[in-house]
């Protein structure tokens, strides 16, 4: 009987995976972190918080002195935004694939097999689903086997889930509601927008949704502001709000049972 009990205890401990925090307490509360030696899928439509989660995980990993690799399938990575999110760029390897999803898959496979990375991210967020579906299950299985028994976290960001059973953790992202700034914050933002529009540095075609009633912003969009103002407008004259982020809901789809959480993604 003691031998049987010891065997059960041993199997339980072997099955447990080391995890790395995502940097978002709300996500860690439901997901428990990103498992090492496993493939994690994060998927959702545009403006659903996928990139915020990806950057938070990269910032957390590089902050712990790990070296990270980003396989950028669509050349969409913005180093300035990553640095602002806390990513240490000197500890990041950026692999650009020029829109080729197959090259991204091969690059991720080589990086995982090469070892030495705390986090490997394969960003397929801007890859059309019809293109991502061309990656065979055999390729996903090979990628999962490559990361097994390693201390590396393999994170795949997509519009739709494609790794299926090869993923140990699956998180679905979707935007809940917009987060708006107050009247004082919009004054400086609108002032800068009008300055750029007047100088011809940017061409604004239309106002963002929900801001059509803002006179100063509408003038900048229509090109009717002829004279550059000498100072930002007063907050009292701008009672409207400016979009500063979104409230994101995260649903853990795998492992079951499903658990949900939400956080605010700001920019």
N, C-alpha and C positions, 0 to 999 in steps of 0.2 A: 504493500500500500504506500509506504513512503516513497518508493521508486516511482510509482505512477504519479503521485502528487508532484514530485520533482520534475518529471517529464512535462507535465502540463504547465508548470511554472516556467520552465525553460522555453517551451514553444511560444508562450505568451510574450516573453521578453524579446525573443528573436523577431517576432512579428511587428514589434513597435519600431517606428521610424523616427529618426531625429528630425526636428522641424526648425525652420528659420522664420522669424517674425516677418510679416509683410510691411511693418511700419505703420499700419492702420489698426488701431486697437479694436475697432468694431469688426473688422474682417477677421482678425486673429481670434476674437471671441467665438466666432461660429466655425471657422475653418481650423483653428488650432495652429495656424502657421503654414508655411510651405514645406512639404516633406522632402527631405534629402533622399537622393537615390530614386526619385520618382518623377513622373511626368505630371505636371499640373496644367490644366486647361482653364483659361479665362476667356470668356466670349461674351459678345453683346454688340448692339448696333453702335453707330457713331455717337459721340457725346454721351456715352453710358458710363464713363469712368474707367475704361480699360487702361488708358495711358496713365491716369493718375495712380492706379494700383501698380502698374509696371514700374513707374518712376519711384514710387515709395519703396518697393521691394529692392530696386537697384540702390537707392540711397541707403537703405538699411544694411544691405550686404557690403557695399563699399565702405560704409562707416565702421564696419567690424573688421576692416583691413583685408577683406576678401577681394580677389580679382574677379571681375564680372565680364561676360561677353554678351554683346547684343547683336543678333543676326537680324539685320534690317532688310526685309524682303523688298520693300517698296521705297527705300531711301527717304523715309518720312521722319527720321529721328532728328530732333532739334537739340543740339548740345546746350544752348543757352537755357532752354526750359528745364533740361535735366539738371544743370548746375544750380538753377534757382530752386529746384526741388530737393537739393541736398546731395545729388550724386557727385561723387569724387571722380572727375573725368580722367585723372591720371591713373586710376585703377580700373578703367573701362576699355575693353577692346570692342571697337565698332566695326562690324563686317557688313558692307553694303553689297546687296545682291541685284540691284538694277531692275527690280520687278519680277525676278525669276524665282518662283516658289520652290522649284526643284533644286536650284542652287542653294537656297536657304536651308532646305532640309539636309543636303549633303554637308554644308558648312557646320550646321548644328551637330550632326553626327560626328564629324572630325573633331570638333571642339570637346565634346563630351568624352570621346575615346582618348583624346590627348590628356585630359585631366588637368588639375591645377586651378579650376575655376569654382568659386563658391556658388555662382549663379550663372546660368546660360539662358538667355531669353531669345526665343524665336518669334519675332513680331510679324504676324500675318494679318494684322488688323486691317490694312488697306488692300489686301489681296482679295479679289472677287471670289465669292464662295464657289462659283463654278470652276475656278482655277484651283482653289484649295482642295476641292473634292477629287481632283485628279491624283492627289497623293494617296497611294495605295495603303491598305491596312498593313500590308507586309512591311512597308517603310516605317509606319508608326510603331509596329511591334519591334523592329530592329532598333529604333531610337529608344524605346523603353528598356530593352535589354541592355543597351549600351550604358545607360545611366544607373542601372541597378548596381547595388553594392558599392556605390561611390558617394562621397560627401557632397555631390553637386545637386543643386536644385535646378530642374529643367522646367522652365515656364514658357508656355505657348499661348500667345494672344491672337484671337481670331474673331471673326464676325459670327461664325456658327461652329458648334463642336464637331470635330472631325476625327479626333483620336479615339473616341468611343471607349471601348473597354481597356485601351492601353493607358488611359489616364487614371491616376490614383485619386486625384482631387479635381473636381470640376466646379467652377464658379461662374454663375450667370450674372451679368451686370446689366442694369437698365436705369435710366434716369427717372427720378420721381417727380421733381419739381425744380424750378429755377430759384436761385438765391440772388436777391437784388440788393444793391448797395443803397445807402441813404442819400438824401439830397445833397449833403455836403461833399460826398465823394464824387458825385456826378459832375460837380461844377468844374473841377480840375480836368476830369476826363473829357468833358465836352469842349473845354477850352483848347486842350491839346489837339483834339480831332479837328476843330475849326482851323487851327493854325496850319495843320498839315494840308487840309483841303484848300485853304487860301493860297498856300505856296505852291500848290500843284504837285506836292510830293506823293499824294495818294489820290486816287479817283474813287469816290464813293457813289455807288449807283443807287442805293436805297437805304432807308433806316432799318435797323434790326427790328424784328417783331416785337411789338409792345412799346416801341419808342416813337411811333409815328406822330404822336401828339406833342413831342418835345420841339418847340420852335427853333431853338438854336441848332439842334442836331439836324432838323429837317432842312434848315437853310444851308448847312454845310453839305448835306447830301445833294441838294439841288443846285449847288454852285452859285447861290445868290448872295453869299456873304462876300462882299467886295473889299471891305476894309478889315485888316487884321486887328483884333482888339488888343489894347495895351495891357490888360490885366484880365484874369479869369472872372467870369460872371459870378455874381453873388448867389449863394445857395438858395436864398429866398425866391429868386427868379427862376429856379429850376426845381420844381417840386417832383420831378419824375425820377425813377430809379434806373440804375444801370446794371446789366447782368454781370455778376462777378463769379458765378459758379453754378453748380447743380447739386441737388441732393440725389445721391446714388443708392440704389438698393442692390444688395448682393445676396444671391440665393445659392446656397451650397447644394448642388444637384447630386454630387457623389463625393464621399460615400453617403448612403442613405442612413437615417431619415433626413429629408431636406430641412435646412435651417436657413433663416433669412436674417439679414442685418442691413443697416444703412449708414452712410457717412456723407459728409459734404466735401465735394471736390471744388477747390477755388482756383482762380487764375487772376 
